[in-house]
Amino acid sequence: MAKAPRNGPYICGIDAALDVVSGKWKGLILWELTTHGVRRFAELRRALPGVSEKMLTQHLREMEQDGLVHREVFAEVPPRVEYSLTEDGRTLNEALRPLGVWGAGRVRREGLDLVAVAEASLG
């Protein structure tokens, strides 16, 4: 069952921001859509090793409800659905950029492993 979106009251801006990026995959979905612009569901799934179809669907729906992701359905057989970032999604990703820089530095400092990503998703 999907959780109902919070509408505050929030303690601070970080609380409000974390409300829309909570979940392991949302930041990675933002990154993938920023890197590639438009992605179909199967492309997102291949680019995010370990995400289940159910979890990806849930996160995309939540992100669409929060105004971060645009979902476009094409009237074709079979139906084609494409996902892209909205302006709010792009600005959120920009706000997360320093966090990504910090994380990359931590990976280097601690000698942590990175998941190998398929060539197709590296663009």
N, C-alpha and C positions, 0 to 999 in steps of 0.2 A: 504494500500500500504506500503510495507516494505521500510524503509529508506535506502539510499545508504550508505555503510560503508565509514567512513571518512578515509582519508589517510594522514592526517596532512595538513598543518603544525601544530604541537602541541606546546603549550606554555611550557609544562614541561612533565615529565614522568607520573605524576598523571593524567594529561589531557589524555594522550595516554592510560593509564590503564582504566580510567573511561569510555573511549569510548567503550571498549569491555565488560564492566560489567554493562553498563547502562541498566536500566529496573529492575522492582521489582523482577522478578523471576530468573534472571541469577545467582545471588549469591546462591539462594536456590537450583537451578539445580546443580551447582558446588558442594554444600554441599551434596546433595543426592547421586550424582554419586561418590563422594569421600567415603561416608559412605558405599555404597553398591557395588561399582565397575561397574557393568553392570545393566542397567535397561531397560525394555521395556517401550513404551510410556504410556500404561495404569498404570503401576507401578509408573511412575513419576507423573502422574496426580493424583493418589490416595494419594501420599505422600506429595503433595503440595496443601493443602486445599485452595480453592478460585481461583485457576488458571483455566482459560477457555481453551478448546481444541485449539482454535485459537491462543491464546497468547502463550501457551506452544509450539505449532508448530512453531510459528514465532521466539521465542527465541532460540529454538533448531536449526533452520535453520541458524540464525545469528551466533550462537556459532560454528556451523560446518564451516561456511564461514570464521570465525575468527581463525579457527584452534584449538579451545578449546575442541570440542566434536567430537568423531568419531561415525559415523552412519553406522551400518552394516546391510545389508538386506540379509536375507536368502531366497533362492529360494524354498519356501514351499507353500503349500496351506492349510490354508490362509497364506499370507506372514508374516514373523516374522522379526521385526526390533528391533535391540538392540542399545543402546547408552552407550558410555563409555567416559572417559576423555582421551585426548591426553596428551603428556608430558607437553605441554604448559598449558593445563587445570589444571594439577596437580600442576605445579609451581605457577600458578595464585592463586589457592586455598590456597597454603601454604602462599603466600604473603598476603592473606586476613585473615589468622588466627588471627593475632593481632587485627584486626578490630572486629572479632567475640568475642574475649575475652573482648574487651572494651564494646561491645554491651551487653554481658551477665552481666557485672558489672553494666551497666546502668539499666538493667531490675531489678536487685536486689536492687540497690540504690533507684530507683524511685517506686518500688513496681508495676511494669508494668505487664500486663497479657501476658501469652504465649498461643499460639494456641495449643490445644490438637491434637497430631499427632497420626494417627492410629497405632496400635501395629505392623502391618505388616511392616511399614516403619522404625520402630526403630531397627529392626534386632536383 
